[in-house]
Amino acid sequence: MKTAVFALCPCLLLSAFAQTSPSAGNKSGNPASTQIADLASQVIAPDWDRLKPSPLTGEWERGVQGMLLNANKFALNTWYHDRKGFDKQDSPYLDFKGRAEAQIRPVAHQVFGLATSLKWNLYDPVITGISREEATRRTIRMISSLAHHHKANQGKTGWGDAWQSALWASQAALAGWFLWDELDASTRMELARMTEHEANRFINYKTPYYRDKTGKIITPGDSKAEENAWNSTILVAANVMMPHHPNWQRWNDKAIELQASAYSAPGDWNLPGSINGFPFSKLNGSNIDPDGTVINHNILHPDYMTAIMGSATNAWIYCIGGMKSPKASLFNGNRVYHALTDLLVKDGKTMYVSNQGQATATMYYPQGNDWGNNRQANYWLMDIMADLFHWDTQSSIKGHDWARARQQEMQAMQARTTTGQYYQKRDEDTFPSREEWISYHLAFGYIGLWLHQNKLVEFTDEPFKAPVAR
């Protein structure tokens, strides 16, 4: 087996490795925080001189930019003022009125969308009505508040260590990483602690599965596909942010395992060899059915088939950090996408609905959808991935055609108001954080298109070893 090192941009090799050891561990068995005096010094911001971000070119791509800017407009105005009342709070750190999903996740999604627009130089105050300086100030205030209120900085009274908190933390961490050069020292330290804390939770984590190797369903009606995918992202974020951290290798190894397991199918453990150093034989079960479908909320749920993007967006995060992307991030993406587009399910229908051989924005839910039937952003991002990652080679209609059909619908949804708001009625999507959910999908779609348009994405199947400090 070959041993490979992440391909790192030269700037990543300049920081000194902190010669400290993790403490023995906490009560859960996961390693506790390392006692690094200045943890923020471990963080290396993206090399923006290498990336040289600028607006996408192409009419369709400019449409993506327009949708994200509309989402920014809603976030900085109606959402910030009327929905959250953040403008009425005077203290340096915002009070989120709680520490659960309903209070933390929406803010994490919005800061990711805003930081993407700001750092990729597509932010437009003419569209949002808010100056770039003020938009940056509000975004940083939300980022600093998220980090400050985390358990890593507040102890038991903070948010974190929850079933989904790794997702929220990863979005906040990446937003802060994008804007790292503009954060003050206190925010940098608290953001680094939050990221390290949430990543360390998974070092000794037992990877869960929907079905074991014998075929027994362990968690009826509840695949662990989505959870494994989103939990991997905090590990990836920690790796790219802190490439010389003492826990780098352990974070990496668990990130690869979680990504490989997230959308593993029955029998994948019999595949020869390994993927990025993780032997297929170590898969202890499966999280999707053999035909590529996913069971969640006790139904065949197309929404949770698209949740493979929790792993796949990692490919772009690695890239921003100057690293090659592991093929584990895309494992079984082609199988899942083919099931969405061409698998005949109930009544001989496909989940993606075409009209005389042409892509449409219509979805067919064979067993219903408890989130509502008017979602587009997750399928739109899935289609973009299918096009960029070549998941659509076996699909009768290609990913770029589906994405364009959906984008027309998405632009029409946004055009119904002048505020940038996407949804108008609750039954269009019952998810409480639906507007914020739109924002982060649009942001990742833009990042992916930008990285591929600029030919910065390179994949490897070799194992990764911790970068050597110089």
C-alpha positions in Angstrom: 0.0 0.0 0.0 1.3 3.4 -0.9 1.5 6.2 1.6 0.6 9.7 0.5 0.7 13.1 2.1 -2.0 15.6 1.4 -0.9 17.9 -1.4 -0.6 21.2 0.6 0.0 24.7 -0.7 3.5 25.9 0.5 2.0 28.4 3.0 0.6 25.5 5.0 4.0 24.2 5.7 5.2 27.3 7.5 3.6 26.9 10.9 5.3 25.1 13.7 3.9 21.9 15.1 2.8 22.3 18.7 4.6 19.6 20.7 1.7 18.9 23.1 -0.2 15.8 23.8 -3.9 15.3 24.2 -5.1 14.8 27.7 -6.3 11.4 28.8 -9.9 11.8 27.8 -13.3 12.8 29.1 -16.0 10.7 30.6 -17.4 9.7 27.2 -14.1 8.1 26.3 -13.2 10.7 23.6 -10.0 12.7 24.0 -10.4 16.0 25.8 -9.0 19.2 24.4 -5.3 19.4 23.9 -3.7 21.9 26.2 -2.3 24.1 23.5 -1.7 27.5 25.0 -2.6 29.4 21.8 -4.8 27.1 19.8 -5.6 29.8 17.3 -2.0 29.7 16.2 -2.6 26.3 14.8 -5.2 27.7 12.3 -4.0 28.6 8.9 -6.4 30.6 6.7 -7.1 29.6 3.1 -4.4 30.9 0.7 -6.6 33.5 -1.0 -3.6 34.5 -3.2 -3.7 31.0 -4.7 -7.5 30.9 -5.0 -8.0 34.4 -6.3 -11.7 34.3 -5.9 -13.8 36.3 -8.3 -17.4 36.1 -9.7 -18.2 33.1 -11.9 -18.5 33.6 -15.6 -21.4 32.3 -17.7 -25.0 33.2 -17.8 -26.3 30.2 -15.8 -23.5 30.6 -13.3 -24.4 34.2 -12.8 -27.9 33.0 -12.0 -26.4 31.0 -9.1 -24.7 34.1 -7.9 -27.9 36.1 -8.1 -29.8 33.5 -6.0 -27.1 33.5 -3.3 -27.1 37.3 -3.2 -30.9 37.3 -2.8 -30.5 34.9 0.1 -27.9 37.3 1.6 -30.4 40.1 1.2 -33.0 38.3 3.2 -30.5 37.2 5.8 -29.1 40.8 6.4 -32.5 42.5 6.4 -35.8 40.7 7.2 -34.1 37.7 8.9 -31.6 39.7 11.0 -34.0 42.4 12.0 -37.5 41.0 12.1 -37.0 37.2 12.5 -34.1 37.3 15.0 -34.1 40.9 16.4 -30.3 40.9 16.4 -30.2 44.6 15.7 -32.0 45.3 19.0 -29.3 43.5 21.0 -26.5 45.7 22.4 -24.1 43.3 23.9 -21.0 42.1 21.9 -22.3 38.5 21.9 -25.8 37.8 20.6 -28.2 36.0 22.7 -29.7 33.1 20.6 -32.4 32.4 23.2 -31.4 28.8 23.5 -28.7 26.2 22.6 -30.6 23.6 20.6 -31.1 23.1 16.9 -33.8 25.8 16.5 -31.5 28.5 17.9 -28.1 27.5 16.6 -28.5 25.8 13.3 -30.2 28.8 11.5 -27.4 31.2 12.4 -24.7 28.7 11.4 -26.3 28.3 8.0 -26.6 32.0 7.4 -23.0 32.9 8.4 -21.8 30.3 5.9 -23.8 31.8 3.1 -22.7 35.3 4.0 -19.0 34.5 4.5 -19.0 32.7 1.1 -20.4 35.8 -0.7 -18.0 38.1 1.1 -14.8 36.1 0.6 -15.5 34.9 -2.9 -15.9 38.6 -3.9 -19.4 38.3 -5.2 -21.1 40.3 -2.4 -23.1 43.2 -3.9 -24.4 45.9 -1.7 -26.6 47.2 -4.5 -28.6 44.0 -4.3 -28.6 43.5 -0.5 -29.0 47.2 0.4 -26.3 46.7 3.1 -22.7 47.9 2.7 -19.9 45.3 2.5 -18.5 46.7 5.7 -21.7 46.3 7.6 -22.4 42.9 6.2 -19.0 41.8 7.3 -19.5 43.3 10.8 -22.9 41.4 11.2 -21.5 38.2 9.9 -18.5 38.3 12.2 -20.7 39.2 15.1 -22.8 36.1 14.5 -19.7 33.9 14.1 -18.1 35.2 17.3 -21.3 34.7 19.1 -21.7 31.1 17.9 -18.1 30.3 19.0 -18.4 32.2 22.3 -21.5 30.3 23.4 -20.1 26.9 22.6 -19.4 24.4 25.4 -15.7 24.6 24.6 -15.8 28.2 25.9 -18.8 28.2 28.3 -18.7 24.7 29.8 -22.0 23.0 30.6 -24.1 26.1 29.9 -23.0 26.3 26.2 -24.3 24.5 23.1 -22.6 21.5 21.6 -22.0 17.8 22.2 -25.5 17.2 20.7 -26.6 14.7 18.0 -26.3 17.4 15.3 -24.0 20.0 16.8 -21.1 18.8 14.6 -23.0 20.1 11.6 -23.7 23.5 13.1 -20.1 23.8 14.3 -18.7 22.9 10.9 -20.7 25.6 9.2 -19.6 28.2 11.8 -16.0 27.0 11.7 -15.8 27.2 7.9 -17.4 30.7 7.9 -14.9 31.8 10.5 -12.1 30.2 8.5 -13.1 32.1 5.4 -13.0 35.4 7.3 -10.1 34.4 9.6 -8.0 37.5 8.6 -10.7 39.8 9.8 -11.4 38.1 13.2 -10.1 39.5 16.5 -7.8 37.4 18.7 -10.6 36.3 21.1 -12.9 35.1 18.3 -10.1 33.2 16.7 -9.3 31.4 19.9 -12.9 30.6 20.7 -13.6 29.4 17.2 -10.5 27.1 17.3 -11.6 25.7 20.6 -15.1 25.0 19.3 -13.7 23.3 16.2 -11.3 21.2 18.2 -13.9 20.2 20.8 -16.5 19.0 18.3 -13.9 17.2 16.2 -12.4 15.4 19.2 -15.8 13.9 20.0 -15.4 11.6 17.1 -11.9 10.2 17.6 -13.2 7.2 19.5 -16.6 7.2 18.1 -18.2 3.9 17.0 -19.5 4.4 13.5 -23.2 3.6 13.3 -25.0 1.7 10.6 -28.6 1.1 9.6 -28.1 -2.6 8.8 -25.3 -4.9 10.0 -23.4 -7.4 7.8 -25.9 -10.2 8.5 -28.7 -8.1 7.0 -30.3 -7.3 10.3 -31.7 -3.8 10.5 -30.2 -2.1 13.6 -32.1 1.2 13.5 -35.4 0.6 11.9 -36.7 3.5 9.7 -33.6 5.5 10.5 -30.5 5.2 8.3 -27.3 6.7 9.7 -26.3 7.9 6.2 -26.9 11.6 6.8 -25.5 11.6 10.3 -22.2 10.0 9.3 -21.9 12.4 6.4 -22.5 15.6 8.4 -20.4 14.4 11.3 -17.4 13.8 8.9 -17.4 17.5 8.0 -16.3 18.9 11.4 -13.3 16.5 11.2 -12.5 17.7 7.7 -12.9 21.3 8.8 -10.5 20.7 11.7 -8.0 19.1 9.4 -7.9 21.9 6.9 -7.9 24.6 9.5 -5.3 23.1 11.8 -3.0 21.0 9.5 -0.3 20.6 12.2 -2.6 19.8 15.2 -1.5 16.8 17.2 -4.9 15.1 16.6 -4.7 15.6 12.8 -4.2 12.0 11.9 -6.9 10.7 14.2 -9.3 13.3 12.8 -8.4 12.3 9.3 -8.8 8.6 9.8 -12.2 9.0 11.4 -13.3 11.4 8.6 -12.4 8.9 5.9 -14.2 6.1 7.8 -17.4 8.2 8.2 -17.4 9.2 4.6 -16.9 5.7 3.4 -19.6 4.3 5.7 -22.2 7.1 5.2 -23.6 5.7 2.0 -22.2 2.2 2.1 -24.4 -0.5 0.6 -24.7 -4.2 1.5 -21.7 -6.1 0.3 -19.4 -3.1 0.0 -17.3 -4.8 2.8 -16.4 -7.4 0.2 -14.8 -4.9 -2.2 -11.1 -5.4 -2.6 -8.6 -3.1 -1.1 -9.3 0.2 0.5 -10.3 3.8 -0.1 -7.9 6.5 1.0 -6.4 3.9 3.4 -9.7 2.7 4.9 -10.1 -1.0 4.1 -13.5 -1.9 2.8 -13.4 -5.0 4.9 -13.7 -2.7 8.0 -17.2 -1.5 7.0 -19.4 -3.0 9.7 -22.7 -2.7 7.9 -24.6 -0.5 5.4 -26.6 2.7 5.3 -28.3 2.5 2.0 -30.2 -0.3 0.2 -28.6 -2.2 -2.7 -30.6 -0.1 -5.2 -29.2 3.1 -3.9 -32.2 4.3 -1.9 -32.3 5.5 1.7 -34.8 4.8 4.4 -35.3 7.6 6.9 -38.3 8.8 8.8 -39.7 5.3 8.2 -40.1 5.9 4.4 -38.0 5.7 1.3 -36.9 9.3 1.5 -35.4 11.0 -1.5 -34.4 14.0 0.6 -32.0 11.8 2.6 -30.6 10.4 -0.6 -29.3 13.9 -1.4 -27.8 14.1 2.0 -24.8 12.4 0.6 -23.7 16.0 -0.1 -22.7 16.1 3.6 -19.7 14.0 2.5 -19.4 15.3 -1.1 -19.0 18.9 -0.1 -16.0 17.9 1.9 -14.2 17.4 -1.4 -14.4 21.2 -1.9 -13.4 22.0 1.7 -10.2 19.9 1.2 -9.6 21.8 -2.0 -9.9 25.2 -0.4 -7.3 24.1 2.1 -4.9 23.4 -0.6 -5.3 19.6 -0.4 -6.2 16.9 -2.8 -9.7 15.6 -2.3 -10.3 12.0 -1.2 -12.4 9.7 -3.3 -14.0 8.6 0.0 -16.0 11.9 -0.1 -17.8 10.6 -3.2 -18.3 7.0 -2.3 -21.4 5.6 -3.9 -22.6 9.0 -5.2 -23.1 7.5 -8.7 -25.3 4.7 -7.3 -27.4 7.1 -5.3 -27.8 9.5 -8.2 -28.8 6.9 -10.7 -31.5 5.7 -8.2 -32.9 9.2 -8.1 -33.0 9.7 -11.8 -33.7 6.3 -13.3 -34.7 3.7 -10.7 -38.3 2.6 -11.2 -40.1 2.8 -7.8 -43.7 2.7 -6.9 -46.1 2.6 -9.9 -43.2 2.3 -12.3 -42.2 5.9 -11.7 -38.9 7.5 -11.2 -38.2 10.0 -8.4 -36.9 12.6 -10.8 -39.8 13.4 -13.1 -39.1 14.1 -16.8 -41.5 15.3 -19.5 -41.1 13.7 -22.9 -37.4 13.1 -22.2 -36.8 16.6 -20.8 -35.8 17.4 -17.2 -38.3 19.1 -15.0 -38.3 20.5 -11.4 -40.9 18.0 -10.3 -40.2 15.3 -7.8 -42.1 12.1 -7.1 -42.0 10.9 -3.5 -43.0 7.2 -3.6 -44.0 7.2 0.1 -44.6 10.9 0.6 -42.3 13.6 2.1 -42.8 14.9 5.6 -40.9 18.1 4.8 -43.2 19.1 2.0 -43.2 18.6 -1.8 -41.7 21.9 -2.9 -38.0 21.5 -2.1 -35.5 22.2 -4.9 -32.2 23.4 -3.4 -31.0 19.9 -2.2 -31.8 18.3 -5.6 -30.3 21.3 -7.4 -27.0 20.9 -5.4 -27.1 17.1 -6.0 -27.5 17.7 -9.7 -24.5 20.1 -9.7 -22.5 17.4 -8.0 -23.6 14.8 -10.5 -22.4 17.0 -13.3 -19.1 18.0 -11.7 -18.3 14.6 -10.1 -19.6 12.6 -13.1 -22.2 10.7 -11.1 -24.6 10.9 -14.0 -22.9 8.7 -16.5 -25.6 6.1 -16.2 -28.5 8.6 -16.0 -30.7 9.0 -19.0 -30.9 12.8 -18.4 -27.7 14.5 -17.2 -27.1 16.4 -14.1 -26.7 19.8 -15.7 -30.1 19.5 -17.4 -31.8 18.7 -14.1 -29.9 21.5 -12.3 -31.0 24.1 -15.0 -34.6 23.0 -14.8 -34.6 23.3 -11.0 -32.8 26.7 -11.1 -35.6 28.2 -13.2 -38.1 27.1 -10.5 -35.8 28.4 -7.7 -35.4 31.8 -9.4 -39.2 32.0 -9.8 -39.7 31.2 -6.1 -37.3 34.0 -5.1 -38.9 36.4 -7.6 -42.2 36.4 -5.8 -41.0 39.0 -3.3 -38.4 41.8 -3.3 -36.9 40.7 0.1 -34.9 37.7 -1.2 -37.2 35.4 0.7 -37.6 32.0 -0.9 -40.6 30.4 0.7 -44.0 32.1 1.0 -46.1 29.4 2.7 -45.2 27.0 5.4 -46.6 24.0 3.5 -44.0 24.6 0.7 -41.4 23.3 3.2 -42.2 22.6 6.8 -38.6 22.5 8.0 -38.2 25.4 10.5 -34.9 26.5 9.2 -35.9 26.4 5.5 -34.7 29.9 4.5 -31.3 29.3 6.2 -31.2 25.8 4.6 -31.5 27.5 1.2 -28.6 29.8 2.0 -26.1 27.1 2.7 -27.1 25.0 -0.3 -26.6 28.0 -2.6 -23.3 28.8 -1.0 -21.9 25.3 -1.5 -23.3 25.2 -5.0 -21.4 28.4 -5.8 -18.2 27.2 -4.2 -18.3 23.9 -6.1 -19.0 25.5 -9.5 -16.2 28.1 -8.8 -13.6 25.5 -7.9 -14.3 23.3 -10.9 -14.5 26.3 -13.3 -11.0 27.3 -12.1 -9.7 23.7 -12.3 -8.7 23.5 -8.7 -10.2 20.1 -7.8 -8.0 17.0 -7.8 -8.9 13.6 -6.3 -6.7 10.9 -4.9 -7.4 7.4 -3.6 -4.2 7.2 -1.6 -4.1 7.3 2.2 -3.4 10.6 3.9 -0.7 11.1 6.5 -0.3 14.2 8.8 1.5 17.0 7.0 5.1 17.4 8.1 5.9 20.8 9.6 8.9 22.6 8.3 
